[in-house]
């Protein structure tokens, strides 16, 4: 274990995930901090039972607004950022301990092994899915609050070989709930940017995303699960533009539809 590194975990109603996430994190570090966004399930109860330090952060629909707050609570030089549905492996822990001895890089990209319904998605654009997760706090500047934003850090970034395990879609019900939340946020951003939507765009987005995931990025090589995921991503992209279309007034919707003729 390394005392110069803190594992920072973000949670919101993660009673099904947080215990396993913390147990895996203990392979690497004794310093573990959880930033909880007002969980209403047993997440806090589990953290107290495991004597894990945690801080409360106002609930947001996505995690990025809590990232910078969490990093501000870290006292060590290095911080590893995890979501509750991510797992550290022994091989990754060994690589992390080696990397933080090297002063060449101020942050690192970690590959993620995305697991969809117990299946590793090797194609469809899901691998290696590099994410900035290991940061030397001395070089950290800020983390933008926008959804899917990346941190601003001074210096150069390096890359890891061993992946994080990401249990990103456990079942279809959870997938749909997350899609409704995230795509509504994306639709708001598009609306603020003045983007339009019409029936032609619905079809174009669905077919374009399906072709990209299934054929361009070879998602079909992952078999039935890969094809299912390609269909779902196409559905997700289309939902964004359906939400966007809904935001316009009836007159604007009518003009958007008439532009097809």
Wavefront OBJ file of the C-alpha trace (Angstrom):
o trace
v 0.000 0.000 0.000
v 1.103 3.557 -0.683
v 0.495 6.369 1.829
v 1.167 8.998 -0.842
v -1.974 8.043 -2.753
v -5.678 8.426 -1.984
v -8.491 6.538 -3.685
v -11.433 8.889 -4.212
v -14.808 7.203 -4.769
v -18.016 8.944 -5.877
v -21.427 7.565 -4.900
v -25.153 8.164 -5.132
v -27.400 5.292 -4.029
v -24.680 2.708 -4.610
v -25.478 0.169 -1.889
v -25.091 -2.641 -4.451
v -21.637 -1.496 -5.582
v -19.828 0.490 -2.931
v -18.699 -2.365 -0.656
v -17.011 -4.289 -3.473
v -15.481 -1.084 -4.863
v -13.934 -0.216 -1.482
v -12.693 -3.764 -0.872
v -10.892 -3.656 -4.230
v -9.477 -0.179 -3.493
v -7.910 -1.486 -0.265
v -5.562 -3.573 -2.425
v -3.889 -0.315 -3.393
v -4.231 2.285 -0.646
v -5.139 2.748 2.979
v -6.391 6.270 2.271
v -9.926 6.021 0.853
v -12.378 8.924 0.707
v -15.964 8.762 -0.541
v -17.877 11.761 -1.880
v -21.549 10.901 -1.530
v -24.248 12.863 -3.325
v -27.053 12.575 -0.770
v -27.733 8.857 -1.056
v -31.126 7.705 0.240
v -30.362 3.969 0.297
v -27.899 2.098 2.560
v -24.731 3.591 1.043
v -23.893 5.742 4.089
v -24.686 2.892 6.465
v -22.190 0.691 4.606
v -19.516 3.412 4.673
v -19.927 3.852 8.436
v -19.758 0.101 9.022
v -16.479 -0.035 7.082
v -15.144 3.121 8.811
v -14.585 4.931 5.528
v -14.192 8.711 5.601
v -16.902 10.389 3.531
v -18.174 13.845 2.662
v -21.612 14.881 1.488
v -22.075 16.825 -1.744
v -25.379 18.225 -3.078
v -27.050 15.783 -5.438
v -26.552 16.380 -9.149
v -27.776 14.200 -12.002
v -24.195 13.428 -13.046
v -20.869 13.169 -11.251
v -18.678 15.934 -12.742
v -19.837 18.761 -10.398
v -18.524 16.713 -7.441
v -15.090 15.891 -8.900
v -13.237 19.092 -7.972
v -14.783 19.144 -4.494
v -13.578 15.595 -3.926
v -10.032 16.329 -5.066
v -9.909 19.301 -2.667
v -10.363 16.858 0.248
v -7.317 14.792 -0.692
v -4.103 15.397 1.296
v -1.755 13.036 -0.566
v 0.174 13.949 -3.716
v -1.596 11.371 -5.887
v -5.303 10.682 -6.243
v -7.004 7.808 -8.051
v -10.578 8.606 -9.057
v -13.189 5.848 -9.092
v -16.915 5.576 -9.559
v -18.672 2.959 -7.438
v -19.189 0.662 -10.442
v -15.426 0.499 -11.139
v -12.953 -2.023 -9.736
v -9.187 -2.065 -9.219
v -7.390 -5.332 -10.007
v -4.170 -6.578 -8.431
v -2.270 -6.063 -11.684
v -3.550 -2.496 -11.980
v -2.621 -1.782 -8.348
v 0.956 -2.952 -8.995
v 1.208 -0.780 -12.101
v -0.124 2.261 -10.230
v 2.453 1.825 -7.473
v 5.193 1.747 -10.100
v 3.867 4.726 -12.076
v 3.652 7.122 -9.147
v 7.382 6.654 -8.514
v 8.030 8.130 -11.974
v 8.101 11.938 -12.127
v 7.776 12.062 -15.905
v 3.988 12.476 -15.983
v 1.593 14.571 -13.900
v -1.470 12.467 -14.745
v -2.388 9.191 -16.400
v -5.016 7.759 -18.705
v -6.358 4.403 -17.569
v -8.062 2.019 -20.008
v -11.456 0.729 -18.915
v -12.733 -2.790 -19.526
v -16.445 -2.072 -20.004
v -18.637 -4.953 -18.859
v -22.148 -5.088 -20.335
v -24.412 -7.755 -18.781
v -21.334 -9.790 -17.666
v -19.669 -9.515 -21.101
v -16.519 -7.554 -21.942
v -17.164 -5.276 -24.908
v -13.946 -5.430 -26.919
v -15.380 -3.653 -29.977
v -17.973 -1.031 -30.835
v -15.707 1.804 -29.673
v -15.673 0.536 -26.079
v -12.043 -0.500 -25.811
v -9.667 0.820 -24.584
v -11.908 3.739 -23.452
v -9.066 5.759 -21.870
v -10.043 8.021 -18.960
v -7.941 10.396 -16.857
v -8.140 8.809 -13.410
v -4.711 9.065 -11.763
v -3.663 12.647 -11.006
v -0.787 14.299 -9.184
v -2.691 16.905 -7.194
v 0.174 19.419 -7.382
v -0.572 19.826 -11.101
v -4.370 19.769 -10.918
v -6.113 23.008 -11.986
v -9.855 22.390 -12.208
v -12.601 20.029 -13.318
v -15.319 21.628 -15.489
v -18.845 21.043 -14.212
v -20.268 19.982 -17.617
v -21.307 16.368 -18.147
v -18.543 14.100 -19.504
v -15.954 16.858 -19.057
v -12.248 16.162 -18.538
v -9.984 17.746 -15.904
v -7.542 20.562 -16.588
v -4.055 19.571 -15.439
v -0.586 21.000 -16.000
v 2.134 18.808 -17.429
v 2.096 15.666 -19.584
v -0.133 12.615 -19.430
v 0.938 8.982 -19.583
v -0.938 5.776 -20.366
v -1.551 2.572 -18.446
v -1.514 -0.986 -19.744
v -3.733 -2.670 -17.133
v -7.409 -1.652 -17.086
v -10.027 -0.620 -14.609
v -13.012 -2.953 -14.589
v -16.157 -0.933 -15.350
v -19.505 -2.637 -14.647
v -21.276 0.057 -16.607
v -24.542 -1.649 -17.623
v -25.730 -4.272 -15.183
v -29.216 -4.610 -16.619
v -31.552 -2.987 -19.113
v -33.750 -1.301 -16.500
v -30.797 0.596 -15.028
v -29.604 1.462 -18.530
v -32.912 3.047 -19.484
v -33.085 5.087 -16.270
v -29.581 6.469 -16.819
v -30.319 7.204 -20.474
v -33.366 9.299 -19.596
v -31.277 11.382 -17.181
v -28.159 11.811 -19.324
v -29.891 12.395 -22.650
v -32.160 15.041 -21.136
v -29.008 16.871 -20.022
v -27.486 16.514 -23.500
v -30.719 17.787 -25.049
v -30.618 20.880 -22.814
v -27.074 21.628 -23.989
v -28.116 21.259 -27.629
v -31.147 23.490 -27.051
v -28.971 26.183 -25.466
v -26.684 25.959 -28.500
v -29.646 26.531 -30.839
v -29.583 23.073 -32.434
v -32.778 21.875 -34.156
v -34.466 18.499 -34.494
v -36.861 16.958 -36.976
v -38.029 13.549 -38.178
v -35.195 13.256 -40.698
v -32.650 13.851 -37.915
v -34.280 11.151 -35.743
v -33.701 8.530 -38.455
v -30.238 9.862 -39.341
v -29.037 9.786 -35.736
v -30.381 6.283 -35.114
v -28.992 4.743 -38.284
v -25.715 6.662 -38.087
v -24.978 5.622 -34.523
v -25.957 2.010 -35.184
v -23.673 1.850 -38.238
v -20.824 3.461 -36.300
v -21.069 1.129 -33.304
v -21.946 -2.094 -35.074
v -19.921 -1.895 -38.304
v -17.355 0.928 -38.303
v -16.112 -0.063 -34.824
v -16.898 -3.773 -35.385
v -19.388 -4.167 -32.543
v -20.889 -7.172 -34.317
v -17.711 -9.110 -33.445
v -18.935 -9.135 -29.838
v -21.892 -11.244 -30.970
v -25.431 -10.743 -29.723
v -24.312 -8.516 -26.816
v -22.344 -6.266 -29.160
v -25.305 -5.889 -31.511
v -27.646 -5.223 -28.571
v -25.319 -2.499 -27.326
v -25.113 -0.933 -30.793
v -28.916 -0.835 -30.985
v -29.101 0.643 -27.518
v -26.571 3.380 -28.283
v -28.529 4.256 -31.425
v -31.699 4.426 -29.335
v -29.913 6.599 -26.762
v -28.689 9.051 -29.415
v -32.189 9.291 -30.888
v -33.736 9.942 -27.465
v -31.511 13.016 -27.131
v -33.010 14.543 -30.273
v -36.553 13.541 -29.326
v -36.054 15.443 -26.069
v -34.591 18.353 -28.024
v -37.575 18.428 -30.376
v -39.931 18.473 -27.395
v -38.307 21.632 -26.030
v -39.404 23.841 -28.904
v -42.778 25.595 -29.040
v -45.539 24.113 -31.269
v -44.900 26.757 -33.949
v -41.166 26.037 -34.007
v -41.859 22.288 -34.171
v -44.172 22.852 -37.111
v -41.544 24.906 -38.967
v -38.937 22.226 -38.272
v -41.154 19.527 -39.751
v -42.066 21.675 -42.757
v -38.376 22.102 -43.531
v -38.416 18.473 -44.661
v -40.831 19.171 -47.496
l 1 2 3 4 5 6 7 8 9 10 11 12 13 14 15 16 17 18 19 20 21 22 23 24 25 26 27 28 29 30 31 32 33 34 35 36 37 38 39 40 41 42 43 44 45 46 47 48 49 50 51 52 53 54 55 56 57 58 59 60 61 62 63 64 65 66 67 68 69 70 71 72 73 74 75 76 77 78 79 80 81 82 83 84 85 86 87 88 89 90 91 92 93 94 95 96 97 98 99 100 101 102 103 104 105 106 107 108 109 110 111 112 113 114 115 116 117 118 119 120 121 122 123 124 125 126 127 128 129 130 131 132 133 134 135 136 137 138 139 140 141 142 143 144 145 146 147 148 149 150 151 152 153 154 155 156 157 158 159 160 161 162 163 164 165 166 167 168 169 170 171 172 173 174 175 176 177 178 179 180 181 182 183 184 185 186 187 188 189 190 191 192 193 194 195 196 197 198 199 200 201 202 203 204 205 206 207 208 209 210 211 212 213 214 215 216 217 218 219 220 221 222 223 224 225 226 227 228 229 230 231 232 233 234 235 236 237 238 239 240 241 242 243 244 245 246 247 248 249 250 251 252 253 254 255 256 257 258 259 260 261
